[in-house]
Amino acid sequence: MASIKKRSLVDQVYDRLRSDIISLRLPLGSRVNVNELQDSLGVSCTPIREAMLQLSSDGLLEISHGRKAKIRSLTNKDIQDLSIVLADIHRLALMLCIDHATSDDITDMEESIALISFYTKRKDIHHLHKYDSRFHTQIARASKNIWLLDIMDRLLSYTSVFREYAISRPNRMEAACKEHIAIFDAICKRDK
């Protein structure tokens, strides 16, 4: 029987804090207090500080002298810059995906497209956003480039709140659904 590797306490704290930041349970720009986290999470300060260092490396947290930390806010310029980077990374992932996607990759993407269509019709922004992200991750995975997949995962995660907001704009859900169907058709046809 294969043993199941337990996740470290640092990984668990990291996942929890990252989830709280992305979901805005910890609002952008708010201060992070290690003592309060110790009380709410029931863990010592060491795994919290290690998780905070990882979050700082991910760009989600700013740590200054005296170990003061706050959730990183994005300026309009940050959002514009991220949009440029994401557009180019999406384009690169798509070109590589068209060259390397297997039939299993395409089957997985087809399921995501069906769910994107379903949740668009239901006007369910949260689930639409979830499957939109999944679809782009599948494209990056099908590119067969592990570095691109890692970058895509990080950027999609980091920009999650802002992308969900963008999809909520009037008529954007329907337009996004059509765009994703067109992208999937191009992948199926191997049409760059």
C-alpha positions in Angstrom: 0.0 0.0 0.0 1.4 3.4 -1.0 1.8 5.8 1.9 0.0 9.1 1.8 2.3 12.1 2.3 0.9 14.6 4.8 1.1 18.2 3.9 3.3 20.2 6.2 1.8 22.7 8.6 3.5 25.5 6.6 1.7 24.3 3.4 -1.6 24.2 5.2 -1.2 27.7 6.6 0.1 29.0 3.2 -3.0 27.5 1.5 -5.4 29.0 4.0 -3.8 32.5 3.9 -3.6 32.4 0.1 -7.2 31.4 -0.2 -8.2 34.1 2.3 -6.3 36.7 0.2 -7.6 35.6 -3.2 -11.2 35.4 -1.9 -10.8 38.9 -0.2 -11.6 37.5 3.2 -8.4 39.3 4.0 -9.0 42.6 2.1 -6.3 44.1 -0.2 -4.2 46.6 1.7 -5.1 45.2 5.1 -2.5 44.5 7.8 -1.6 40.9 8.7 -1.0 40.3 12.4 1.0 37.2 13.3 -0.5 37.1 16.8 -4.1 37.3 15.5 -3.3 34.5 13.0 -1.8 32.4 15.8 -5.1 32.7 17.7 -7.4 32.1 14.7 -5.4 29.2 13.2 -4.2 27.7 16.4 -0.6 27.3 15.3 2.7 28.7 16.4 4.3 31.8 14.8 7.0 29.8 12.9 4.7 28.2 10.3 2.8 31.4 9.9 6.0 33.4 9.3 7.3 30.8 6.8 3.9 30.8 5.0 4.0 34.6 4.9 7.5 34.6 3.3 6.1 32.3 0.6 3.2 34.6 0.0 5.6 37.5 -0.2 7.6 35.6 -2.8 4.3 35.1 -4.7 3.7 38.8 -4.7 0.6 38.6 -2.5 2.0 40.0 0.7 4.4 42.9 1.5 6.7 42.4 4.4 8.5 45.4 5.8 11.0 45.9 8.6 9.9 44.8 12.0 8.0 41.9 10.4 5.0 44.1 9.6 3.0 42.7 6.7 0.1 43.7 4.6 -1.9 42.3 1.8 -0.5 43.7 -1.5 -2.9 46.1 -3.3 -2.9 46.4 -7.0 -2.9 49.8 -8.7 -4.5 50.4 -12.0 -1.0 50.3 -13.6 -0.4 46.9 -11.9 -3.7 45.6 -13.5 -2.8 47.0 -16.9 0.7 45.4 -16.7 -0.7 42.1 -15.6 -3.2 42.2 -18.5 -0.4 42.6 -21.0 1.6 39.8 -19.5 -1.4 37.5 -19.3 -2.4 38.2 -22.9 1.1 37.3 -24.1 1.3 34.2 -21.9 -2.1 33.0 -23.0 -1.1 33.5 -26.7 2.2 31.5 -26.2 0.4 28.7 -24.3 -2.2 28.5 -27.1 0.5 28.3 -29.8 2.3 25.5 -27.9 -0.9 23.8 -27.1 -1.9 23.6 -30.7 1.4 22.0 -31.5 1.4 19.5 -28.5 -2.1 18.8 -27.3 -3.1 15.2 -27.1 -6.6 13.8 -27.6 -6.9 13.4 -23.8 -6.0 17.1 -23.4 -8.6 18.1 -25.9 -11.2 15.9 -24.2 -10.5 17.6 -20.9 -10.8 21.0 -22.5 -14.1 20.0 -24.2 -15.5 19.3 -20.7 -14.4 22.7 -19.5 -16.0 24.4 -22.5 -19.3 22.6 -21.9 -19.2 23.8 -18.3 -18.4 27.4 -19.3 -21.4 27.3 -21.7 -23.6 25.9 -19.0 -22.6 28.4 -16.3 -22.9 31.3 -18.8 -26.5 30.3 -19.5 -27.2 30.2 -15.8 -25.4 33.6 -15.2 -23.3 31.9 -12.5 -20.2 34.2 -12.5 -18.4 32.3 -9.8 -18.5 28.9 -11.5 -18.0 30.4 -14.9 -14.8 32.0 -13.6 -13.7 28.7 -12.1 -14.0 26.9 -15.4 -12.5 29.8 -17.3 -9.4 29.5 -15.2 -9.4 25.7 -15.5 -9.6 26.0 -19.3 -6.6 28.3 -19.5 -4.6 26.0 -17.1 -5.5 23.0 -19.3 -4.2 24.9 -22.4 -0.9 25.7 -20.5 -0.7 22.0 -19.4 -1.2 20.8 -23.0 1.6 23.1 -24.1 3.9 20.5 -22.4 6.0 23.4 -21.0 6.2 23.1 -17.2 7.6 26.6 -16.8 4.8 28.1 -18.7 2.3 26.1 -16.7 3.8 27.3 -13.4 3.8 31.0 -14.5 0.2 30.6 -15.8 -1.0 29.0 -12.5 0.6 31.8 -10.4 -0.8 34.6 -12.5 -4.3 33.1 -12.8 -4.3 32.7 -9.0 -3.0 36.1 -8.3 -5.4 37.8 -10.6 -8.4 35.7 -9.7 -10.4 38.3 -8.0 -9.9 40.9 -10.7 -10.7 38.5 -13.5 -13.9 37.4 -11.8 -14.9 41.1 -11.5 -14.1 41.6 -15.2 -16.4 38.8 -16.2 -19.2 40.3 -14.2 -19.4 43.4 -16.4 -22.5 43.6 -18.6 -22.5 41.2 -21.6 -18.9 40.0 -20.7 -20.0 36.5 -19.7 -21.5 35.8 -23.1 -18.6 37.4 -25.0 -16.1 35.3 -22.9 -18.0 32.1 -23.6 -17.9 32.8 -27.4 -14.2 33.6 -27.2 -13.5 30.3 -25.3 -15.5 28.3 -27.8 -13.6 29.9 -30.7 -10.3 29.1 -28.9 -11.3 25.5 -28.4 -12.3 25.2 -32.1 -8.9 26.5 -33.1 -7.2 24.0 -30.9 -9.3 21.1 -32.4 -8.5 22.3 -35.9 -4.8 22.9 -35.0 -5.3 26.4 -36.5 -2.9 29.0 -35.1 
